[in-house]
Structure formats: structure tokens, C-alpha cells
């Protein structure tokens, strides 16, 4: 399941987990990546890691297993959507 996630997205989420305010200065491409992420898939990865942890599986929280709270992912996605809309509005003002 990890293969469906881009390394760019994972790096971005790691940065935003530490500093959520960075969403204000991200590029349009980065915002689009966040806006288009599949929260359900990322939350499923988190759920699988939690289940593995409960079963003392070697998959539990290994360095290669991302784990993000669903609420965090949804908040980041909403912020990215809002920032993209803001950028589009600014473009409309200056292009006209």
C-alpha cells in the first residue's frame, strides 16, 4: 500500500506535521499534491500500522511506515484547498 504514496507527498507531510504553518508558503504544485491526496489511503496506512503495533508485528511503526492522524490530514487538505483558491483569486485580479 505504501507504493501508492509519492515520496514527495510523504516528505511534505512530514514537514507539515512539524510545522503546519508552512502551508502558507508552499508552491502551487505542492498545494495541488496535498489537495489531491487520498486521505482514506493514508489513514488506512495509519490503521494498518496501529494494528501491526498491537500484534507486535515487525511492520509496527518501522521507519518506512508513515503514520498520520486522519484529522491532521483533513486539516492540511482543507488548508491546501483554501490556499489554492486564494491563489486563483489573486491570479484573476492580476490577469484581468
C-alpha angles and dihedrals in degrees: 000000000000091000091070089064120082118231088228090058093047093049090048093049091049090053093046092048088061096036113019093175089070088083087082093066102038122123121253090253091053092047090050090051090054094043091052098045119122104241090187092058094047091047089049090054088052092049091049091051090050092050091048090050092052090052092046089241121168087240091066109119095328114171089258095053112089117210122192130168112244091229090053091051093048092048092050091047092051091048091050091049091050093048091049090052090049091051091049091051091051090050091051091053094050098039094054 
